[in-house]
Amino acid sequence: MAATLRRAFARGGFASTEHAAALAALLTGAGQTAPLEEDFEFVWPRGTFAARKPAATAGLTVVEALLGAYLTAAATSPTESFRVLYSSLAASCGEQRSVLLLARGRAPIGNSFPPALDLEAASSAVEAFLG
């Protein structure tokens, strides 16, 4: 199982890169400037990446906040192509959530209806990680 989780984590990292590129394209297509990686400073609690379980816990916090925000965006965006993108991003976050739950030793299928979150609630969920 450890090798399977390592591959899934690597795939999740790849998916995150694809998500960032898709969202950057959405912003630049709308005439806005997409933020760069250096625009963010993440402050992970000590020991976050020392073992699988705390890393998965931090990952769940971030993925669940993104999932909730994408659900809201998919439901409220006036632009069909944006709704499709946000729905796809939410589906991918759901897959990542399953892997992170497994890494925590929990069942990979959690809440059947994850909550939609507005940006304020999603931001609050990850606020502890932003410097």
Wavefront OBJ file of the C-alpha trace (Angstrom):
o trace
v 0.000 0.000 0.000
v 2.885 2.415 0.706
v 4.041 2.339 -2.934
v 0.469 2.889 -4.120
v 0.093 5.903 -1.816
v 3.423 7.340 -2.989
v 2.277 7.080 -6.611
v -1.087 8.613 -5.727
v 0.614 11.502 -3.902
v 2.833 12.088 -6.942
v -0.223 12.066 -9.200
v -1.956 14.491 -6.840
v 1.005 16.833 -7.120
v 0.828 16.615 -10.894
v -2.925 17.289 -10.798
v -2.323 20.344 -8.613
v 0.084 21.715 -11.214
v -2.532 21.156 -13.924
v -5.175 22.856 -11.744
v -2.953 25.908 -11.260
v -2.301 26.132 -15.007
v -6.023 25.868 -15.834
v -6.934 28.548 -13.306
v -4.101 30.797 -14.530
v -5.411 30.425 -18.087
v -8.914 31.282 -16.896
v -7.635 34.466 -15.218
v -5.404 35.585 -18.071
v -8.197 34.840 -20.552
v -10.347 37.243 -18.545
v -7.636 39.911 -18.746
v -6.396 39.451 -15.183
v -2.956 38.635 -13.908
v -2.574 35.148 -12.518
v -0.696 34.933 -9.221
v 2.664 33.212 -9.212
v 3.947 30.625 -6.757
v 6.175 33.242 -5.133
v 3.098 35.366 -4.366
v 2.216 32.883 -1.626
v 4.076 31.976 1.499
v 2.934 28.783 3.133
v 3.827 28.253 6.763
v 3.425 24.589 7.558
v 3.339 23.565 11.220
v 6.526 21.916 12.446
v 6.515 18.211 11.602
v 3.860 18.490 8.894
v 5.933 16.505 6.433
v 7.839 14.335 8.912
v 5.377 11.484 8.489
v 2.505 10.457 6.252
v -0.304 11.093 8.742
v 0.397 14.784 9.532
v 1.085 15.475 5.847
v -2.237 13.869 4.933
v -4.006 15.890 7.624
v -2.644 19.152 6.209
v -3.478 17.984 2.691
v -7.055 17.210 3.713
v -7.472 20.705 5.113
v -6.358 22.274 1.841
v -8.150 19.839 -0.489
v -11.446 20.059 1.400
v -11.324 23.872 1.309
v -10.643 23.816 -2.436
v -13.348 21.225 -3.017
v -15.893 23.377 -1.201
v -14.865 26.516 -3.091
v -15.000 24.737 -6.449
v -18.474 23.376 -5.688
v -19.708 26.898 -4.983
v -18.006 28.250 -8.101
v -19.510 25.487 -10.253
v -22.973 26.278 -8.931
v -22.761 30.052 -9.218
v -20.571 30.958 -12.183
v -22.550 32.608 -14.970
v -20.166 31.187 -17.593
v -20.771 27.600 -18.713
v -17.121 26.854 -19.540
v -16.116 28.062 -16.057
v -18.778 25.849 -14.452
v -17.375 22.864 -16.342
v -13.833 23.691 -15.229
v -14.868 24.153 -11.582
v -16.823 20.882 -11.683
v -13.774 19.069 -13.042
v -11.558 20.636 -10.381
v -14.017 19.577 -7.677
v -14.054 16.002 -9.010
v -10.257 15.883 -8.973
v -10.180 17.240 -5.412
v -12.616 14.491 -4.438
v -10.191 11.893 -5.787
v -7.306 13.506 -3.921
v -9.424 13.593 -0.766
v -9.935 9.820 -1.002
v -6.183 9.196 -1.164
v -5.551 11.522 1.761
v -8.238 9.780 3.816
v -6.561 6.435 3.108
v -3.216 7.905 4.165
v -4.844 8.912 7.451
v -6.049 5.343 7.926
v -9.665 6.242 7.288
v -12.223 5.001 4.787
v -11.575 6.518 1.347
v -15.207 7.433 0.812
v -16.261 10.161 3.195
v -19.126 12.612 3.131
v -21.503 11.832 0.261
v -22.317 15.527 -0.074
v -19.240 17.627 0.712
v -20.219 21.134 1.720
v -19.944 23.987 -0.733
v -17.925 26.852 0.741
v -17.793 30.522 -0.101
v -14.322 31.998 -0.566
v -14.272 33.432 2.939
v -14.954 30.028 4.541
v -12.439 28.288 2.260
v -9.806 30.928 3.032
v -10.466 30.619 6.750
v -9.927 26.867 6.544
v -6.384 27.293 5.159
v -5.530 30.551 6.918
v -3.269 28.808 9.427
v -0.998 27.744 6.551
v -0.639 31.188 4.973
v 2.153 33.427 6.194
l 1 2 3 4 5 6 7 8 9 10 11 12 13 14 15 16 17 18 19 20 21 22 23 24 25 26 27 28 29 30 31 32 33 34 35 36 37 38 39 40 41 42 43 44 45 46 47 48 49 50 51 52 53 54 55 56 57 58 59 60 61 62 63 64 65 66 67 68 69 70 71 72 73 74 75 76 77 78 79 80 81 82 83 84 85 86 87 88 89 90 91 92 93 94 95 96 97 98 99 100 101 102 103 104 105 106 107 108 109 110 111 112 113 114 115 116 117 118 119 120 121 122 123 124 125 126 127 128 129 130 131
